[in-house]
Amino acid sequence: MAVCSIPKATLGRIPLYIQYLKKLPEENGEMISATKIARGLLLGEVQVRKDLALISGCGRPKIGYERTKLMQALEKRLGCNDITNAVLVGAGKLGRALLNYAGFEDFGIRILAGFDCDENALRTGENKPVLSIKDLEEYCRDNNVKIGIITVGQGSAPEVCDMLVSCGVKAIWNFAPCTLKVPHDVLLKQENLALSLAHLNSQMKIKK
């Protein structure tokens, strides 16, 4: 089944399933049911069954799934075994936090380096260096970079976006609070932390 035939919502839940299965104690055994997964993740059982049926055909009625095979199917669908290289532009506090977070590699994404225009922010000797923005294009092409992460201010974000596109990236994860324009063949994911927190705050107040 092609990835495009799977709903976006289902694809978005795959990391949750993988994380849950990895954290299960070995003594729980090899078999796992959709019911148990749903309860563990506080998701609807019908929803989980549909998701897993789309991704893996290894489920057995009234028995469940072999955990190892299910995890392999989930990781294959998410591309965890095929590492995608990424770079980050904007080495401030948020940028450094993302750069140093090791969890992305669990899902097949490796942030190789950060880039910044401030010479005081450059760190060339580290495992994940922060390099000059002048070196961005050459670095991206030499390292087959496919994802660009933008953590600069909104004033600089459009220019950085254009630079990443010209470097050949095929997906951009933007944390700047502004709307960016990309070519039709480049994916764009907008991440507005303030809006996410405001939405959570609004939901909390409604429940009072």
N, C-alpha and C positions, 0 to 999 in steps of 0.2 A: 504494500500500500504506500502510495506516495505521501510525503510529508504534507503536501498542500491539501490533501483530502481529510486531514485531521483538523478539527476545529481549534482555533487559537486558544480557547479556554482550556481545552484538554492539554495542548502543548505546554501551557503555562503551569499546569499542575504536575507535569512529569518530574520537575526537580523536587517537589514535595514527596512524591512517591519514592524516588531514589533515596532521598535523605532519610525517610522513615525506615526503609528496608535496611539501610546500612547501619542504623542505630539499634536494630533488633538484636538482643542477646542471642548467641549461638545456641544456648540451651532451649530456646523456643522451638527448635526444630526447623526442618527445611520447608515444610508446607505452610502456606499463609493464605488466608481467605480474604476476599474483597470486603467482607463484613468487618474483619479485624482491622484492616487498613483504614476503612471508613471511620471506625470508632476512634482509632488512634490519631487521625488527622481532623476529626470533627467535621467530616464531610458526609454528604448523603450517600447511602449505600448504592442506590441505583446509579448515581452519577459515577461512582468509582467503578462499578461493574462495566458501565458503558465505556469509560476511559480505557480500562485494561483490555477490554475486548477489541477495541480499535488498534491497540498497540501490540498485544501479544495473544497468540493462539494457544498458549500452553496451559490455560486454565482447565480444570476438570470439575464437572458438576459435583457438588457436595463435598469435594475434597479441597479444592482451591488451586493455588499456584505453587510451583517449585520456586522458592525464593531466589535462588541463583539464576535460573533461566529468566524469571520475570525481570530481575534487575539488569541482566544483560540486554534484554529486549528494550527496556526503558532507556538504558544508556546508549544503545545503538540509535534509537529514534532521536535522542537529543544530540547525538554526535559527540558524546563524551570521550570516545576512543580515538577521535580524529581532532587533534588539538588545533584550535584556531588562534592565531596570534593577534594581539591587540596592542595599541599604544594609547597613552593618556596625555592630553594637553591641558596644562594648568596644575602646577605642583604646589598648590596651597594646602590648607589643612584637609579639605575634602579629597583633593587629588591624591595626597600622600596616603590617606587612609585607604582609598581604593587600590592604590598601587601596592600597598603592603598586605592587602588581604589575600590570604592563600586559598580561600574557599572557591574562587572562580575556577581553579584548575580541576576541581572535582566534577565540574560540568563541561569540561572540554575547552575552556578559555584561558589563555595565558597572556597576562599583561606583561609585555617584555620591558617596557621603559616608559618614563614620563618625559614630557618636554615643557620648557618654559622659556619666556623671553627675559626673565630676570636672572642675571648672572649669579646673584647671591643664592639662588635656589638650586643651582646645578650641583649634581652629585654624581660624578663620573665613575667613582671607584666602587660603588655599591652593587649588590647582586642585581637589583633593578634600578639602573641609573636614571638620573634626571638630566637630560641632555638639552643642548641649545635648540630652540625652535628652528634655527637655520639648518639643522641636520635632519629635520623631520622627513623630507621627501626621500633622501638617499636611504635613510634607515628603513622606512616603510618598504621601499622596493627591494632592498637587500634581504629583508627578513619576512617577506611575503605577508605583510600585515593586512588583515581583512576588516578589523573593527577599530574604530576610533572613538575614544571617550573624551567628551568635552567637559572640563570643570573650570573654565575661565568665566569671567564676568560677562553679562549680557552684551556689553559694548564690543567685546572682542570675539564673541561666539560666532557671528556670521563669517568673519574672515577666517577663523580657525576651521570652520566647517568647510569652506571652499578649499582650504589648503588640504584637508584630509581627503576630500573628494578627488582633488588633482593628484594625490599620492596613490590613488587606486583602491582606497578602502571601499567596502561594499555594505557596511552598516555603521551607523553612528548612534551612540548613546549620549544624549545631551542633558546635562544637569543645569545649564544656564537658563534663567527664567525668560526665555524669548523664543519666538517661532523661527525655525530655520527652514530654508528651502534646499532641497536636494534633487538630483536627477531621478528619473523614474526607476532606474535600476539600482538605487541606493536605498537601503532601509533606514528609517529614522525612528528612534525610540526617545520620546520626551519624558524626562524624569523631573517633576517639580516637587521638591521635598516640602516646600511651604504649603502647597495645595493639598498634598497628601495628609499633612498634619492638620490642616484646617478642616478637611473632610472628616477626619477622625474626631476632632473636637466637636464638630457639628453633630455627628452621630451620638456622641456621648451626651450632649445636652438634650437631644431628642428623647433619649431613654430615661431621663430624670423624671 
